[in-house]
Structure formats: C-alpha cells, structure tokens
C-alpha cells in the first residue's frame, strides 16, 4: 500500500496523531515465539485438508486458503533482508531484554491490525506485489507442498529473529515497512507486525475452512 493511502486510512479512522492517546504495545520475545509456534502448529493441522478444500475459493473475489498462505509468505519475504541487516548491524546488549514498548504510531497500527471480537477493524486493499502468484486452477499437490514449505521456512526464520533480537540493542535501528515509509519498524516491532498480519489471516483461513475454529487468533476485549 502506498504511504499516503495508509496515512489516509489512519487519519480517517483515528484522526491526526495529536488527536488520540493510545497505550503502547508491550512486546515480549517469549510471547512472540509462542505465537509463532502456535501458527506453525495450526498450519500443520490445516495442511492435511484435501487439496480441493485448500484451493477452493469461497467466492469469486476472495482468495482460497492456499492463496492466503502464499500471500503470508510473500509479505514476509519483503522483510527477510531488512530483518537480517538490522540484526547484523545491532550492537550486543549486556543484558537480554524481556519486554519492549512499541512506539505510538506503531502501537496504533498493531492494536488495530489483528481481529478483535470477530471484527477486522483496519481493512486495506492488497497491493499487486503482495498478491499470490498461482491461481487455484494452477495449484496441484506439488505446488501446495511448496506453499506450506515456504511458509514453515518463514516461520523458522521469524522465530530465529525473535531469539537473536533478545541480546541486541535493536530499538534505534529502524527500517521502512513493506506497506510504506510512513511506518518504520525496529526488529521487535516488525516481528510483532508480521505476527499480527499472520494471525489476521489464520483467523480468515479458519473461518473459511470451518477448521475447528477455537477463537485463538481473534483477540477478545
């Protein structure tokens, strides 16, 4: 999404930055790793569904479960080099951190990006670069295996980033988000945003497949 589009959504929903007060999101690497493991575990349960279920679109204008997972991987791939570079540039910390606070603008995005009480508050039009490459008619067992393998690989990398970040001074090293330069992340914030993006789509997949939905990916207030 272009920066001015994201800014427009935020302003129209919440007003300009000085018009709201929001508690900052607290970020814990331990919590992040637990959530990464939860996503991986749930994907393994979804992976055993029939190819037909995974590639079938709920409607003509909505993605299939396989397309959603491919989108999750594509979105993550845009952060891989940014995360690697930031972790490499960060200095070692004398003491491992247990919890950090996201900055105000980032907290605003994080708090409204994942589903709450069954509602997706912040809806965005997907940019071309984030769209899945394979149409359902082109998917087969081999391509489905590849989609899941890529997603598991991205989760493994994200988990390792969460582990490595704990002993580094990461707060001051920031990079532009994949949705535009108006939002800049440090490593912990980026991991949290990626996780909430994935949780948002896991909630979508569970509802789509009626996959024993237990509400775990939809936070309650």
Secondary structure, 3 states (H helix, E strand, C coil): CCHHHHHHHHHHHHCCHHHCCCCCCEECHHHHHHHHHHHHHHHHHHHCCCHHHHHCCCCCCCCCHHHHHHHHHHHHHHHHHHHHHHHHHCEECCCCCCCEECCHHHHHHHHHHCCECCECCCCCCCCHHHCCCCCHHHCCHHHHHHHHHHHHHHHHHHHHHHHHHCCEECCCCCEEECCEEEEEECHHHHHHHHHHHHHHHHHHHHHHHCCCCCCCCCECC
